[in-house]
Amino acid sequence: MSVAFTREEDLEATAADLPDRPISPHPNLVTPEGLAAIDDALMSARAAYSAAQAHGDIEVDRTAMARATRDLRYWSARRASAQLVETQPDDRVRFGGSVTIERDDGRTQTWRITGEDEADPATGSVSHVSPLSVALMGKQVGDEAVIAGQTVEIIAVD
């Protein structure tokens, strides 16, 4: 049998075996913005699922349906487990707040502590379960913490 006849079969098998997105074992704490983002992602997943069903090419390309089903399961579970945390003004590092640290070499960095699904270190937000957040939680201006083997000082808390 030619290899050409096995490719389609492989694609179908891959689509059927698409693994679920892993769900964190940690509490699903979310900020108001994080909850809105989950709601948007859930709405998009529902739309993708409906579109995959409506196109009727499930027999031809099952990957679109498999992806839509997987994402719908993930975002439904994340929405069901979401625990909204309203931030209150405080002088300590807390969930939903921002903290500015100064490193030994004089560099400063500001991080916002958020839920896992909304964390994006490239834009300055980190998950509440990240080592950085865990090291800083509950501390206040003037306190020190050890992050990645380096001592940092907290210089601002919002």
C-alpha positions in Angstrom: 0.0 0.0 0.0 1.3 3.5 -0.9 2.1 6.0 1.8 -0.3 8.4 0.2 -3.2 6.2 1.4 -2.1 6.3 5.1 -1.8 10.1 5.5 -5.6 10.8 5.7 -5.9 8.0 8.2 -3.2 9.5 10.3 -4.9 12.9 10.3 -8.1 11.4 11.5 -6.4 9.4 14.2 -4.6 12.5 15.4 -7.8 14.5 15.6 -9.5 11.8 17.6 -6.6 11.7 20.0 -6.3 15.4 20.6 -5.5 15.7 24.4 -7.4 18.0 26.7 -5.8 21.2 27.8 -4.4 20.7 31.3 -6.4 22.3 34.1 -4.4 23.7 37.0 -4.9 22.1 40.4 -4.6 25.5 42.1 -7.6 27.7 43.0 -8.8 29.5 39.9 -8.6 33.1 41.3 -9.5 35.8 38.8 -9.6 39.5 38.7 -12.6 41.2 37.1 -10.6 41.6 33.9 -9.6 37.9 34.0 -13.2 36.9 34.5 -14.2 39.0 31.4 -11.4 37.4 29.4 -12.6 33.9 30.4 -16.2 34.8 29.4 -14.9 36.1 26.0 -12.8 32.9 25.5 -15.8 30.7 26.4 -18.0 32.7 23.9 -15.4 32.2 21.2 -15.1 28.5 22.0 -18.9 28.1 21.7 -18.9 30.0 18.4 -16.1 27.8 17.0 -17.9 24.6 18.1 -21.2 25.8 16.4 -19.2 26.7 13.3 -17.6 23.3 13.2 -21.0 21.6 13.5 -22.6 23.8 10.9 -20.0 23.3 8.3 -20.8 19.6 8.1 -17.3 18.7 7.0 -16.7 16.7 10.2 -16.2 13.6 8.1 -13.6 15.4 5.9 -11.7 17.3 8.6 -12.3 16.3 12.2 -9.5 18.5 13.6 -11.6 21.6 13.7 -14.3 19.9 15.7 -11.8 18.2 18.0 -10.1 21.6 18.7 -13.5 23.3 19.3 -14.7 20.6 21.6 -11.4 20.6 23.6 -11.4 24.4 24.0 -15.1 24.4 24.9 -14.4 21.9 27.7 -11.4 23.8 29.0 -13.1 27.3 29.1 -16.3 25.8 30.5 -14.4 24.2 33.3 -12.3 27.4 34.0 -15.5 29.5 34.1 -17.2 27.1 36.4 -14.3 27.1 38.8 -13.5 30.9 38.6 -13.3 32.7 42.0 -13.7 36.4 41.5 -11.4 38.4 43.8 -12.2 42.1 44.2 -9.0 44.0 45.0 -9.1 46.2 48.1 -6.5 49.0 48.7 -3.8 47.6 51.0 -0.2 48.4 51.7 0.8 44.7 51.2 1.4 42.8 48.0 -1.8 41.0 47.2 -3.7 39.3 44.4 -4.9 41.8 41.8 -2.4 44.4 42.9 0.9 45.6 41.5 4.3 45.5 43.1 7.5 47.2 42.1 10.8 45.6 43.0 14.4 46.9 42.8 17.1 44.4 42.1 20.7 44.5 43.5 21.9 46.0 40.2 19.5 48.9 40.4 17.0 47.7 37.8 13.3 48.0 38.8 10.4 45.9 37.6 6.7 46.2 38.1 4.4 43.1 38.2 0.7 42.7 38.5 -0.4 39.5 40.3 -3.3 37.9 38.4 -5.0 34.6 37.8 -3.3 31.9 35.8 -5.3 32.3 32.6 -4.6 36.1 32.4 -0.9 36.0 33.4 1.4 37.3 30.7 4.9 38.1 31.9 5.7 39.9 28.6 3.1 42.5 29.5 3.9 42.7 33.2 1.4 40.2 34.8 2.3 37.0 36.6 0.2 34.2 38.1 -0.5 34.2 41.8 1.0 30.7 41.9 4.3 31.7 40.2 7.5 31.6 42.4 7.8 35.4 42.0 4.3 36.0 43.4 4.6 33.5 46.2 7.9 35.1 47.3 6.3 38.6 47.4 2.8 38.0 48.7 2.0 39.7 52.0 5.1 41.8 52.0 5.1 45.6 52.0 7.3 48.5 50.9 10.8 48.2 52.4 10.6 44.4 52.8 13.1 42.1 51.0 12.5 38.8 49.2 14.6 36.3 47.5 13.7 35.7 43.8 15.7 33.3 41.7 18.5 33.4 44.2 18.7 37.2 44.2 17.6 39.6 47.0 15.1 42.2 45.8 13.5 45.1 47.7 9.9 46.1 47.4 9.8 49.8 46.6 6.1 50.3 45.7 2.7 48.5 46.1 -0.5 49.5 44.3 
